[in-house]
């Protein structure tokens, strides 16, 4: 059972232990564990959790170098990660505070190792302070064996599983893979989607967010340079003037075909459903998912955003879709102008926001997820009317889950045609990697890594 503490370092330590043990989402555990913290300490605890997750391998390698003869016990290892994270990545935390407060934590949770923790952190703090006096000095002094290959070095320095680094090297080459790793370790700024039912973006900047800058591809997006803290406290949020959504996810309405009827086959929390509803307010939208808990978010959000026509919610597995499953009635059409499959995937494209993901995905997962994704796409394709559009998307970058799924789908459904860039806004042209396929990257576009495929069904006779 999770206990509550008033020390942000103790909170970060407890959260990391629980996340490692249960693979729970850190933000959900933090929300509970930090309830006794004031806003400043809550931000510190959050930062410690996310940075220690981002740089786990690098921190463990550094500890191994500093304690070469034995591996510290798990509790001591986690405490040391908290201390090293402050010294390496938190410039505003004074060295003496990082050392003293972390040693207090060690005395509380692993007292017999407090001396070791103190010795390591004191020595590293001296190196850190020497670095401030001499910018040319290396800090920290990290060494890798001379025979270590490039993939292993990238894995340790940027804190990614080796198999994932090798996958990126095969996909992007060394320079781009390194750029991706660096960009995915950077803390992303909050990205907003202005609600077009209530505000135009230029007026929102002028009246609500003068510090924000427009996104490059989405006409609704803004990147905030200032806002932080709980989203519900941001000016204009309660009034439904905006939502938080990465720019990559905001592109879905730009790929749509001015639909009158929309099926969101894997709606989840409803982010893309709601984006479509604000751009196409007169459309009938059916939002489907297997999780009632996730779907329950759509109703309150529809009211906050002031939707004129709330989506119809169906708790159902999209794999069971067929023309008979949603029989024509006053509520449901026989088929849809637009079907969207935002398929469950490895989520590797959102690592910069959720660094825990890279430790929860196994090498075999992309291929296994791709099998399910193809089944979902084939099921949703049955619901597309002649001349209608099918959009498939995943927030990942693995070729199995992107182009691989589309290639297999088109071989099975030749009545669908991928759409070229000439069918969409000119500023999207650079995102196309093949007919009907778009890809976004954090190091190229300052977005999550994302894949889209847009295909039209052959019109009827």
Secondary structure as UniProt FT lines:
FT   HELIX           8..22
FT   HELIX           26..33
FT   TURN            34..36
FT   HELIX           39..54
FT   HELIX           56..66
FT   TURN            67..69
FT   HELIX           74..89
FT   TURN            91..92
FT   HELIX           95..109
FT   HELIX           111..113
FT   HELIX           114..133
FT   TURN            135..136
FT   TURN            146..147
FT   HELIX           150..158
FT   HELIX           162..172
FT   HELIX           174..185
FT   STRAND          191..194
FT   TURN            196..198
FT   HELIX           201..207
FT   TURN            210..211
FT   STRAND          213..214
FT   TURN            219..220
FT   STRAND          221..223
FT   HELIX           231..233
FT   TURN            235..240
FT   STRAND          242..244
FT   HELIX           247..250
FT   HELIX           252..255
FT   STRAND          261..264
FT   TURN            265..266
FT   TURN            268..269
FT   HELIX           271..279
FT   TURN            281..282
FT   STRAND          284..289
FT   HELIX           292..305
FT   STRAND          312..315
FT   HELIX           318..320
FT   TURN            323..326
FT   STRAND          336..342
FT   HELIX           348..350
FT   TURN            351..353
FT   TURN            355..356
FT   HELIX           357..360
FT   TURN            363..364
FT   HELIX           365..381
FT   TURN            382..383
FT   STRAND          384..394
FT   TURN            399..402
FT   HELIX           403..412
FT   TURN            414..415
FT   STRAND          416..418
FT   HELIX           421..423
FT   HELIX           426..431
FT   STRAND          432..434
FT   TURN            435..436
FT   STRAND          437..440
FT   HELIX           442..445
FT   STRAND          450..457
//
